[in-house]
Amino acid sequence: MISTELSDWLLDSDPALRWQVERDLLGAEETTWQETRARVEHEGFGAELLAQQDPDGQWAGGAFFPSDFAFDDDGSQPWTATTWALKDLRQWGLTASALEGTAEKLESARWEYENLPYWGGEVDVCINSWTLSNGLWLGADVDGIVDWFLGHQQPDCGWNCEWVEGSKVSSFHSTLNALVALLDYQLATGDAARVQEARARGEEYLLSRDLFRTRSTGDPFDGRALALFHPRRWFYGILPALDYFREATSADGTGPDPRMEEAVGMIRARRSDDGTWTQDHRLDGDVWFHVDAPVGEPSKWVTLQAQRVLDWWDGTQTD
């Protein structure tokens, strides 16, 4: 159990965060957290982002990039276009009914890459992962993207967005994003058998590397992978990886793999004396608005995710 002071701090937040604190950390009755979740459509982050939607169902006039994005610019990736907005709203707990008609409108949208139809997906693993999850949420026909993932798994068992450039090895970033989408498919449809083998192979890619090590040297593949941060865009981190396995083991009725223990210990060691965790880094790029603390300050989103990972892990350990 978390302290009253910590729970009060976490509860003093946007409904998009508060309902998850109530459900995942405080064990509130479903009627309580569902009532808070229903507020996402009308208050705070959810209402503010919904207000930015274009009449054609998009945000910022584009599928993955704003319509006015200069592709020859060396500036950072913006996070304001349609795919990112849908990802945020979905993860904040917005009900799909609040976006009634959006799936149909986006049938006319096109990806910036080769003008491909929106719900058919693209060639990028990460883009297709968010499209699959968003489409399942909104009721769009995205079934073909599942087959795409099954056909684009690398020989070393993960995925890599650079496959289109000829890469034959996997990426931590792409693999986690693919796994999240395939788990979302399983949870939405109940069709575990279709994705079971691919998920197991992808999970083994991460677990065989202790969630953060390269196979060649044993060193962390990227220092930022050990950072704790929110929101997560495309970038890999041990915290979102552990949060994925928390959901996956619940869905599969399995226990956590012991190879995650070191990563869990890193999360535990980063907890401050007051029970909070700090925002470690933030990707640059335009946003509609920031939803979490600046770098170096206590983060409510990171604290939620880290605490529920520890609660899950500690609750499954036996003497």
Secondary structure, DSSP 4 states (H G I P E B T S, - for coil): ---HHHHHHHHSS-HHHHHHIIIIIS---HHHHHHHHHGGGTSHHHHHHHTTB-TTS-BTTBSSS-TT--TT--SPPP--SHHHHHHHHHHTT--GGGGTTHHHHGGG-B-TTTT-BGGG--S-HHHHHHHHHHHHHHT---HHHHHHHHHS--TTSSB-GGGGGT--S-BHHHHHHHHHHHHHHHHHH--HHHHHHHHHHHHHHHHTTTTTB-TTT-SBS-GGGG---SS-SS---HHHHHHHHHHHHHHHT-PPPGGGHHHHHHHHHT--TTS-EE------S--SS--SPPTTSEEHHHHHHHHHHHHHHHHH---
